Amino acid sequence: MSTKTIFASAVIAAFSFVSAPAMANDVYINQWGFGHSAGGEQSGLNNTIGIYQEGWWNKAVKKQHGKNNVAATGQSGWNNSSTTSQTGNNNAAGVGQFGSNHTTILTQDGNGNIAAGVQVGNGCSANVNQAGSGNVAAFVQACP
């Protein structure tokens, strides 16, 4: 499966589960391989977490407090870590990591923020903090 397909699948999966009751929070986790960990915390209404992991020893943690937040992570490879924290309403965050030893931290504190990124190779690190409303951030990294 190509890296573009995996990332697209993870993001689409996170955004396509809006058929649940309006008051529900949802968590979707798909893992293939060995030694993965995934977890989440949600309070509020209509929040969605989507996690796709394949390979070995990947980790994803998502925290959502508010309404209508979406957090998605797709990871393929070894020893990748993704953490997302959302406080507020209508925030969207997504990350795709392909390769090994990548770390991403996405923090959104406000309303209507969007953060998305892709890391490919070995040992990339990204830390995105958004405070306030209506912020947009995107990153793409290829590390040796």
C-alpha positions as CSV (number, residue, x, y, z in Angstrom):
1,M,0.0,0.0,0.0
2,S,1.5,3.4,-1.0
3,T,2.2,6.1,1.6
4,K,-0.3,8.4,-0.1
5,T,-3.0,5.8,0.1
6,I,-2.4,5.1,3.8
7,F,-2.4,8.8,4.7
8,A,-5.5,9.5,2.6
9,S,-7.3,6.5,4.1
10,A,-6.5,7.6,7.7
11,V,-7.8,11.2,7.1
12,I,-10.9,10.0,5.2
13,A,-11.7,7.5,7.9
14,A,-11.6,10.2,10.5
15,F,-13.8,12.5,8.6
16,S,-16.3,9.9,7.3
17,F,-17.7,8.7,10.6
18,V,-20.1,11.5,11.1
19,S,-23.2,9.2,10.9
20,A,-23.0,8.6,14.6
21,P,-25.6,10.3,16.9
22,A,-25.0,14.0,17.2
23,M,-24.1,13.8,20.8
24,A,-21.6,10.9,20.4
25,N,-17.8,10.9,20.6
26,D,-16.1,8.3,18.5
27,V,-12.7,6.5,18.5
28,Y,-11.6,4.3,15.6
29,I,-8.3,2.3,15.9
30,N,-6.9,0.0,13.3
31,Q,-3.5,-1.6,14.0
32,W,-1.4,-4.2,12.1
33,G,2.0,-5.4,13.1
34,F,3.5,-5.7,16.6
35,G,3.8,-3.7,19.8
36,H,1.6,-0.7,18.9
37,S,-0.1,1.5,21.5
38,A,-3.0,3.8,21.0
39,G,-5.1,5.8,23.4
40,G,-7.4,8.7,23.8
41,E,-9.4,11.0,26.0
42,Q,-12.6,12.8,25.1
43,S,-15.0,15.2,26.8
44,G,-17.6,17.2,25.1
45,L,-19.8,16.4,22.0
46,N,-19.3,15.0,18.6
47,N,-15.5,14.5,18.7
48,T,-13.8,11.9,16.5
49,I,-10.4,10.2,16.8
50,G,-9.1,8.0,14.0
51,I,-5.8,6.0,14.3
52,Y,-4.2,3.7,11.7
53,Q,-0.9,2.0,12.5
54,E,1.1,-0.7,10.7
55,G,4.6,-1.9,11.4
56,W,6.1,-2.1,14.8
57,W,6.1,-0.1,18.0
58,N,4.1,2.9,16.8
59,K,2.4,5.1,19.4
60,A,-0.6,7.5,19.1
61,V,-2.3,9.5,21.8
62,K,-5.2,11.9,21.2
63,K,-7.0,14.2,23.7
64,Q,-10.1,16.2,22.8
65,H,-12.1,18.6,25.0
66,G,-14.9,20.5,23.4
67,K,-17.2,20.0,20.4
68,N,-16.8,18.8,16.8
69,N,-13.1,18.2,16.9
70,V,-11.4,15.6,14.6
71,A,-7.9,14.1,15.1
72,A,-6.5,11.5,12.7
73,T,-3.1,9.7,12.5
74,G,-1.8,7.2,10.0
75,Q,1.6,5.6,10.7
76,S,3.5,3.1,8.7
77,G,6.9,1.9,9.9
78,W,8.7,1.6,13.2
79,N,8.9,3.5,16.4
80,N,6.8,6.5,15.4
81,S,5.0,8.7,17.9
82,S,2.0,11.0,17.4
83,T,0.3,13.1,20.1
84,T,-2.6,15.5,19.5
85,S,-4.3,17.7,22.1
86,Q,-7.4,19.7,21.2
87,T,-9.3,22.1,23.4
88,G,-12.1,24.1,21.9
89,N,-14.5,23.5,19.1
90,N,-14.3,22.6,15.4
91,N,-10.6,21.9,15.3
92,A,-9.1,19.4,12.8
93,A,-5.6,17.8,13.0
94,G,-4.1,15.0,10.9
95,V,-0.6,13.5,10.5
96,G,0.9,10.8,8.3
97,Q,4.2,9.3,9.3
98,F,6.1,6.8,7.1
99,G,9.4,5.3,8.0
100,S,10.9,5.2,11.5
101,N,11.6,7.2,14.6
102,H,9.3,10.2,13.8
103,T,7.7,12.3,16.5
104,T,4.8,14.7,16.0
105,I,3.0,16.9,18.6
106,L,0.0,18.9,17.6
107,T,-1.7,21.2,20.1
108,Q,-4.8,23.2,19.3
109,D,-6.3,25.6,21.9
110,G,-9.2,27.6,20.4
111,N,-11.8,27.2,17.7
112,G,-11.7,26.3,14.0
113,N,-8.0,25.5,13.8
114,I,-6.5,23.2,11.2
115,A,-3.1,21.4,11.4
116,A,-1.9,18.7,9.0
117,G,1.5,17.2,8.1
118,V,3.5,14.4,6.6
119,Q,6.9,13.0,7.7
120,V,8.9,10.5,5.6
121,G,12.2,8.8,6.2
122,N,13.9,8.5,9.5
123,G,13.9,10.7,12.6
124,C,11.7,13.7,11.7
125,S,10.3,15.8,14.5
126,A,7.4,18.3,14.4
127,N,5.8,20.4,17.1
128,V,2.8,22.6,16.1
129,N,1.0,24.8,18.6
130,Q,-2.1,26.7,17.6
131,A,-3.8,29.2,20.1
132,G,-6.7,31.3,19.1
133,S,-9.1,30.7,16.3
134,G,-9.0,30.1,12.5
135,N,-5.3,29.1,12.4
136,V,-4.0,26.9,9.6
137,A,-0.7,25.0,9.6
138,A,0.8,22.4,7.3
139,F,4.2,20.7,7.2
140,V,5.9,18.1,5.0
141,Q,9.3,16.7,6.0
142,A,11.6,14.2,4.4
143,C,14.5,13.1,6.7
144,P,17.4,10.9,5.8
